[in-house]
Amino acid sequence: MSYQTSEVLMDSICHCGRNAVKRTAWTDLNPGRRYSACEKFREVGGCCYFVWIDPPMCTRARQIIPGLLKKVNKLENNLKQVNKLENDMKQLEDDLKRKRSREKYLWFALVLSWSIMYLFM
């Protein structure tokens, strides 16, 4: 079965009879460029079916997109670190509340025990 996309006629089944899968390349030369390939492409027993879906990108896009991807990845990593720190901070705040509650209970018990000792002396 064949279909047309981006002026390229593509098969949904590759030469070896397996499904052809659509993927996106994220290499520096083809950032964001879609292609169709055998599901076992580059694996033992796979075939060499490979066809680009999108036309080549201009030189400027190939220069800009990798840098933008690196910035996005760096920001996502920073966000993960901030979220982890926030979770750690919430855990520490909960621990502090429990310890303060226990401290109040112990002070109350101490004052009560002194009061009882004072009354009986």
C-alpha positions in Angstrom: 0.0 0.0 0.0 1.4 3.4 -1.0 0.5 7.0 -0.1 1.7 10.4 -1.0 3.2 12.9 1.5 5.3 16.0 0.9 5.6 15.2 -2.8 7.1 11.8 -2.0 5.4 8.5 -2.8 6.0 6.2 0.3 5.2 2.6 1.0 3.7 1.6 4.4 5.5 -1.7 4.0 9.2 -1.9 3.2 11.0 -4.2 0.8 11.4 -7.0 3.4 7.7 -7.1 4.2 7.9 -5.4 7.6 6.1 -2.1 8.4 7.8 1.1 7.4 7.9 3.4 10.4 8.0 7.2 10.4 10.6 8.9 12.5 12.2 12.3 13.0 15.9 12.8 12.6 17.6 15.0 15.2 21.1 15.0 13.8 22.9 18.3 13.3 22.6 17.9 9.5 18.9 17.0 9.5 17.3 18.4 12.7 13.5 17.8 12.8 13.4 16.2 9.3 11.0 13.3 9.0 11.8 10.0 7.3 10.3 6.6 6.8 12.4 3.4 7.2 12.1 -0.3 7.8 11.3 -1.0 11.5 14.5 -3.1 11.6 16.6 -0.5 9.7 20.2 -0.7 10.7 19.6 -4.0 12.6 20.6 -7.5 11.7 17.9 -9.0 9.4 16.5 -5.6 8.5 16.5 -4.1 5.0 17.9 -0.8 3.7 14.4 0.8 3.0 14.8 4.5 3.8 13.1 7.5 2.3 13.0 11.2 3.4 9.5 12.6 3.9 10.5 16.2 4.3 12.7 18.1 1.9 16.2 19.2 3.0 16.3 22.2 5.4 18.0 25.3 4.5 21.6 25.9 5.8 20.4 28.6 8.2 17.9 26.2 9.8 20.5 23.5 10.1 22.7 26.0 12.0 20.0 27.4 14.3 17.9 24.3 15.3 20.7 22.3 17.0 21.6 25.3 19.2 17.9 25.8 20.1 17.6 22.1 20.9 20.6 22.3 23.2 19.1 25.3 25.0 15.7 23.6 25.4 17.4 20.4 26.8 19.4 22.5 29.2 16.3 24.3 30.4 14.4 21.1 30.8 17.3 19.6 32.9 17.3 22.8 35.0 13.5 22.5 35.5 13.9 18.9 36.6 16.6 20.0 39.1 14.4 22.8 40.4 11.4 20.4 40.8 13.6 17.9 42.7 14.9 20.7 45.0 11.3 21.8 45.6 10.3 18.3 46.5 13.3 18.0 48.8 12.4 21.3 50.4 8.8 20.2 51.0 10.1 17.0 52.6 12.4 19.0 54.9 9.6 21.3 55.8 7.3 18.4 56.7 10.2 16.9 58.8 10.6 20.2 60.6 6.9 20.5 61.4 6.9 17.0 62.9 10.0 17.8 65.0 8.5 21.0 66.2 5.3 19.3 67.2 7.3 16.6 69.0 9.3 19.3 70.7 6.2 21.1 72.0 4.9 17.8 73.3 8.1 17.1 75.2 8.2 20.6 76.7 4.6 20.1 77.9 5.5 16.8 79.4 8.6 18.3 81.1 6.6 21.2 82.6 3.8 18.8 83.7 6.3 16.5 85.4 8.0 19.4 87.2 4.7 20.7 88.3 3.7 17.3 89.7 7.1 17.0 91.5 6.7 20.5 93.0 3.2 19.6 94.3 4.3 16.5 96.0 7.4 17.9 97.6 
